[in-house]
Amino acid sequence: MNGQLQPGTVLVSQAQIPYKVLALLGAGGQGEVYEVETEGTKMALKWYFPQTALPQQLEILKRLVGMDAPDKAFLWPEDLIFAPEGKTFGYIMPLRQKNYKGLVDLLKCRVEMSLYTRCRTAYNLAGAYKKLHASGNCYRDINYNNLFFDPNTGDVLICDNDNVAPEDMPGLVKGTYGFMAPEIIRGEAKPSRHTDQFSLAVLLFHLFCIAHPLLGKRESNIKCWDIHAQDMLYGTHPVFIYDPADDSNRPDPAVHGNAIAYWKVYPQELKDLFTESFTTGLFDPKWRVTEKRWMDVAANMMSGIRLCPKCGAEVFYDTAKAEKGHCCWNCKAPVAMAGVLQIGRRRLLIQPDARLYRHQISGDYDMHTVVGTVVRNPKNPALLGLRNDSQENWTYLKTDGAQLPIAPGRSAAIVRGAGIDFGSEKGEFK
């Protein structure tokens, strides 16, 4: 594939840094992306086609280059480069590492990904957009082409950040069909934080269910897939495939097998978020699920997985099944769930070696720092305790009302009805 720039071409950026073009990586509707190098460091260059190198786009880029990335997940514009003849321009951004795969790779079964890693990917993705929106900006075009993830860790990278702008700043991009909020398709609204939240919900549905939330039987019945059909399904008459009040658009087993299979896997709290996103949130932007709520549920799911003892499948703890008992979605074998540590809306499934993260006791969205571990009693391995791996003193709340200190490195017995005062939050063993 031939590009606008030839390998070996040297371009000098606005900051007077020379970049040597190494190879063309790909092309899209706006331009091409190249691998470039300066002083042994490899970066990426997005180079616009002359017809898309508009003054408005340049103003957006100048603003982005002048600000810090809201999160390390964003492959943020760092420097500008102008063509010597002045017909076009481009920007420098970090180069995506080879271990990151696209969501399209997951959708096409080119990469495997555990359920736990899907949850961490969702957590990191929602966290990145939470920070973006906190900075006063909206992304405008969230879709599966600009998300990359590490299938082993759930770390994410977000590219194509050249359309990020404040809600009141005119932009050149409204979004991508299938991800745009219905009100944008109908011409009733412009991109905003609320429309981003809709697009994020669609993206997360793809991640978890390998399907589109609005494509069911009504899609199967359409003979001509044109712009009018898309306007109807995505904009004027959208119906969630699992709308509890409208079954007209249920998944077609012959076409939408992924949606049917995956929907059975997840706990009710995740299904509730999707249902809210694509029923009330479908028509009222104020009811869109926030990034914070996605993160809370993703954190609970990460901390609520037990492997099926028969087939090894990942099974989620589900409060809706706590009384009746859990069974494996894959082999239908019973899966025993010993109980949970409930801390407000956050929880930890009790099982040996389970890790308690800082977010679960403070709500600060740190799901990397371990502050506690479920351990076996050295004298009686059948008994479990929670070890304090933090640097803070905790207080054990016994069932009889007595209180005992839990110093760092010490453990407290896990007893139903007892609890722990972590300082900022209290938890109860249930």
N, C-alpha and C positions, 0 to 999 in steps of 0.2 A: 504494500500500500504506500503510495507516494503522498507526501504531505507538502505543506507550504514551505517548510524549512528543511534544508538538506543537512544530513549528519556532518559535523565538523564546523558548521556555521557558529560564529561567536557573536553574541549579542551582549550589549552593555546595559545594565539596569539603571533605573533612576538614581539608585544609590552608588552608581559607578562601579558596580561589581560585574566582571565579565563572566558570562555563562556560555559554555560550549554545548551545542546540541549533540546528543548521543544517538537517540532513536525516537521514532514515533511510537507512542504507546496506544493511542486510540483517537477516535473522533466522535463528535456529537453534533447536535443541531447548531450550537453556537461557535464551535471551533475545534481545535485539535489539542491533544495533550502530549508533551514530549518529556523524555528523560534528559536532564541537562546536568552539567557538572561545573563546579567552581572550586579550585584549590583542593581537589580530592573529595569534596562533598557533593553527593548526588541529590538533586532536587527535581521538582516537576515544574513544567511551564505550560500554562494554558495559553494558547495563541488563537485569537479570535479570527474568524473569517472577516474579510473587509466589510461585508454587508451587515454583520452583527456588531462591529466595532463602533458603536454609537456613542455620542457624547454623554447620554444618560448613563450608559453602562460604565463609562470612564469615571463619572462622578461617584458612582456607587463604590467602585474599586478604590478610588483615592481615599474615601472615608474608611473603608475596611482596612487598608494598609496602615492607616494612622491609628488603629485601635488594636488592643490585644485580643487574642482569641478567647471567647468566653469559657472554653474548656479545651483540654488537650486532645479531645476526640476530633476536633475540627481541623481539617487540613486548610489552614487559614492563609489568605493572601498576604505575602510578606514584602513584596517589592514589585514595581511596575517596570515593564520593558516596552519601548516604542520602536516600531519599524523605522529604519533610516529614512525611507521615503514618506513616512507619516500616514500610510494607508490603513494601518491596523496597530494593535498593541496586544499585550499579554501580561500575565502576572506570575510570579514565582510563589510556589507553595511547597510544603514538605512532600516528600515522595512516599507513597504508600508502600509499606513493607510487603514482601512476597507471601508472608504467612497469613495475611488478611484476604479473606474471600468475600465475594459479593453475595448479597441475598439472592440474586438470580441463580448463583451456583447451588444454593440450598433448594430453591424452588424446582430446579432441573435435576436434583438428586446427584449433583456432581461432588457434593461434600456431605459428610455425616456430622451430626451435631446432637449431643445429648440434651435431654430435657432440662437438666440443670444449667447447661451452658446457654440454652435459649432464654432461661429466666435471667441469667446474669447479663446477657446481651440486651434484653429488654430493659433491665434496671439501668445499665450504663447509657443506653440510648435515651431513655426518658430523662435521666439526670443531665445529659448534655443539652437537651432542648430546654430543660428547666432553667439552666444557667443562661442560655441564649435569650430566652424570653425575659429573664430577670434583668438583662442588660438593655431592655427596651427595644429589642429587634425581633423580627419574625423571619423565618426561613423562606417562606413563599412556595417552595416546590419540593416538599418531602415526598420521596418515592423510593422504590426499591433499587433504583440505579445509583443512588448516592450514599448507600449504606454499605460498609464493609466491616467484617468482624473476624476475630480470631476464633476458629471453631474449637480450640482447646481451652481458651480462657474466658471468652465472652467479651473481651475488650473490643471497642468499636472505633471506627474512623468514619467521619462524615466529609464527603468531598462536595464539589460544586457549590462552594460558599459565596460565589460572586453575585448572588442575588439577594443576600441578606441585607435587610434595611429596616429602618423604623416603619411602623405601620402607616404613618402619615406621609412617607416619602414615596413618590411615584416610582414604580418598577416596570421592568420589561417582561416579567414572567408572572403568570397567574397560577401556574401549577400544571400537573399532569393528569390527564383523564384517568379515572379510576382511583385517584388520590385527592383530587380537588373536592373541597366541601360543596355540597349541593347548592348553597346560596351563591357561590362564585359561578357555577355553571349556569344558573338561572339569571346571572347578571345583577344580583341584588346586593353584592358585597365585594369588597376588595380583600386581598390577603391580609391576615392579621394573626395574632396569637391564637384566637379561637379557631380559625381555619387551619392553622398548623396542628392544633390538637386533634382535629378530625383526621387530617392526613396521617398523624402519628398513630392513631387508633387503627387505621387501615393497614399501615405498615406492620404494626404489632400483630394484627390478625394474620397477615401473611407469614410472619415469623413463627407463630405458634401453630397455625392450622394449615399452612401451605395452600391457602385459598383466599378468595376475595369475599368479604362479608356481604356484598350485595348481589353476587352472581349465583343464582340458583335456577329453579325451574323456569323462571321468566326468561332467563338468558337462553336456555335450551330451546324454548319455543320460538325464538327470533330467527327468521330465515335470512335476513340481510343485516349483517353487523356493520352498520354505518353510523354516522354522527348522530342521526336522529335516535337510533336505538341506544346509544351511549348517553345521550341527553336524558332519555327517559329513565334508564336504569340507575344512573348516577346523580341525576339532577332533579327532574320534575316529579318522578314517581318512584323513588328508591324504597326498597323494602329489605330489611335485614333477613338473612336466610334462617335465622333462629328467633325471629320476632315472636314473643309468646302470645301476641294478640292477632297475628296475621300469618297463616301458614301457606299463603299463596306462592311463596318464593323459597320453599324448602330445597335443600340440595338434591340434585338429581343423582341417584346412585350410579348411573352410567357415565356421568360427567364429573361429578364433584365428590368423588370418593374420599379425597383427603379431608375435606371439611367434615364429613360424617365420621371418619375414623378418629381424627384428632380431637373433635369436640368432646368425645367420651373420656378423654384422657385427663382433662384439667379439672381443678377444684371449682366449686361453685362461685367463689369470690372472683375468679378471673372471668368466668362466664357472665357474671353480673356486670362487670365493667364493660365487656363487649356489648352486652344487651343495652346498657345505659347509653353507650356511645352511639349505637346505631338504631335507637328508637327515639327517646326524648332528645338525645344529643344530635340526632340526624337532622332535626328541624329547628332546634333552639340552641344556638351557639353557647348560651350561658350554661347549658347543661353538659357541655363537653367534659370528659374526664380529664382532670389535670395530670401533669407529669408526676406530681407528688403521689397521687393515688396509685398510678401505675407502679411507681417505685415501691410503695408500701406492700402491694400485693406480690410483686416480683420477689421482694425480700422474704416474705412469708413462704412463698413457693420454694425458694432456694433452701430455706431452713426447714422445710417440711417434706422432704423426699426420703422414702425408704425403699430399698430394693426388694423386689418380690423374692421370697426364699426359694421358690420353685423355678422361675425362669430368668430372674435377674432384672426384670423390667423396672424402670423408675416409677414409683407410685406416690402420688401426692396425698398428704394429709388433707382431709376435706372436712370442715366443721359440719357440713350438711350430712356427712356419713358417720360422724363420730359415735352416735348412739347405735346405729345398726351394724357398724363395722365396715371395714374396707376390704375390697377384693381387687386383684390385679386386673387391669384393663386388657392385658394381653392373654393371660392363660386362665383367668377367672379364679385363681387360687386365693384363699383368704390371706390377708396381709395384716398382721397384728401391729397396732399403733399403741405404744405404751402410755402416751399422754403428752402434754405440752406444757411449756412454760409460757404463760400468757402475760404480755407486758403491754397494756393498752390495746391497740390494734395490731401489735406485732407479736410474733410468737416463735418459739423454738420447739421442734419435735424432739422429744426425749428419746435418745438412743446413744449407745456408747460411741465416744469420739465426736459427737455432734458439737459444732462450734457456735458460740454466741458472739456476735459481732457488735461493735460499738453502736451502730445504728439502732439495734434492737433495744438498747437500754437508754438511748439518748435522743433518737430520732434525727440524728445529724447527717444521715445518708452516707455513713462510712461503713461499707460492707467489705472492707479489707482488713481492718484492725480487729484481731481476735481478743476478746476480753474475758472469755470463759470457755470451758470445755467440760462436756459430760464425761465423767470418769467412773471406773468401777472401784468399789470398796476393796482395798487390798486384802482384807480379812474375809470378806464375803463378796465374791465377784458378782453375785446375783443382785446386790444392792448398788444403786447408782447415786452419784453425787455431782454437784456442779462446782468445779474448781474456779477460783477467782484468778484469772490470768491478767487482770488489769493492775494498775498502780494505785487504785483507790480502795478504801475500806468499804465493805458492804455490811449489811445487817440482815441476819437470818430471822425470819418471822415464823416462829413455831406455831403449830395448830392450837396450843394452849395459851397463846398470847405472849409467851416469853420471847425475848429478843437476845440474839447472840452475835458478836462481831465475827465477820469473815475477812480476815486479813489477806492481802495478796499472797497467792500460793496455797491458801487453805481451801477446803471444800465444805460444802453444806449438803446434807442428805436430801435427796429428792423424795418428798413425801407429799401425796395429794392433799391439798388444802393449806400446806405451808407456803411461804413466799420469801422473797428477797427484796429488800430496799436497796436499790442501786445508787441512791442519792437523788437523782433527778426523776427517776421513775421507780415504780414498784411492780414486781411480777409475782404471779401465783402459779403454783404447780397444779395442773388440772388433769 
